[in-house]
């Protein structure tokens, strides 16, 4: 997750509907980032996975997760 979506705090002065919409937008951004990261991970070969400390099985497990799961 990018630092921008991970650390953004909602201002307390926002009306409830605005807070809900901003929270929804942030959730969608996190989901999209997970989806993109998992698609990129799926394209890596065994040599690169080894370099980043992942086994092919662990990478496959991560790739198979739905976008809404952390």
C-alpha positions as CSV (number, residue, x, y, z in Angstrom):
1,X,0.0,0.0,0.0
2,X,1.3,3.4,-0.8
3,X,2.1,5.8,2.0
4,X,-0.5,8.2,0.7
5,X,-3.4,5.9,1.2
6,X,-2.0,4.3,4.4
7,X,-1.5,7.4,6.4
8,X,-4.3,9.7,5.3
9,X,-6.5,10.6,8.3
10,X,-9.9,11.9,7.7
11,X,-10.5,15.4,9.1
12,X,-12.9,15.5,12.0
13,X,-14.7,18.6,10.7
14,X,-16.0,16.7,7.6
15,X,-19.8,16.0,7.5
16,X,-20.7,12.3,8.0
17,X,-21.6,11.8,4.3
18,X,-18.3,13.3,3.2
19,X,-16.3,11.2,5.6
20,X,-18.1,8.0,4.3
21,X,-17.4,8.9,0.7
22,X,-13.7,9.7,1.4
23,X,-13.4,6.4,3.3
24,X,-15.0,4.5,0.4
25,X,-12.6,6.2,-2.0
26,X,-9.6,5.2,0.1
27,X,-10.9,1.6,0.3
28,X,-11.2,1.5,-3.5
29,X,-7.7,2.9,-3.9
30,X,-6.3,0.2,-1.5
31,X,-8.2,-2.5,-3.4
32,X,-6.8,-1.3,-6.7
33,X,-3.3,-1.2,-5.4
34,X,-3.6,-4.8,-4.1
35,X,-5.0,-5.9,-7.4
36,X,-2.1,-4.3,-9.3
37,X,0.5,-5.6,-7.0
38,X,-0.8,-9.2,-7.2
39,X,-1.0,-9.1,-11.0
40,X,2.7,-7.9,-11.0
41,X,3.7,-10.6,-8.6
42,X,2.0,-13.2,-10.8
43,X,4.3,-12.2,-13.7
44,X,7.6,-12.7,-11.8
45,X,9.7,-15.8,-12.5
46,X,11.2,-18.1,-9.9
47,X,14.6,-16.4,-10.0
48,X,13.1,-13.0,-9.1
49,X,10.8,-14.5,-6.5
50,X,13.9,-16.1,-4.9
51,X,15.6,-12.7,-4.9
52,X,12.8,-11.1,-3.0
53,X,12.5,-14.0,-0.5
54,X,9.3,-15.6,-1.8
55,X,8.8,-19.2,-2.8
56,X,6.6,-19.8,-5.8
57,X,4.0,-21.4,-3.5
58,X,3.9,-18.4,-1.3
59,X,3.6,-16.1,-4.3
60,X,0.8,-18.2,-5.7
61,X,-1.1,-18.0,-2.4
62,X,-0.8,-14.2,-2.4
63,X,-1.8,-13.9,-6.1
64,X,-4.9,-16.1,-5.5
65,X,-6.2,-13.8,-2.7
66,X,-9.2,-11.6,-3.7
67,X,-8.4,-7.9,-3.9
68,X,-10.4,-7.1,-0.8
69,X,-8.2,-9.4,1.5
70,X,-5.1,-7.9,3.0
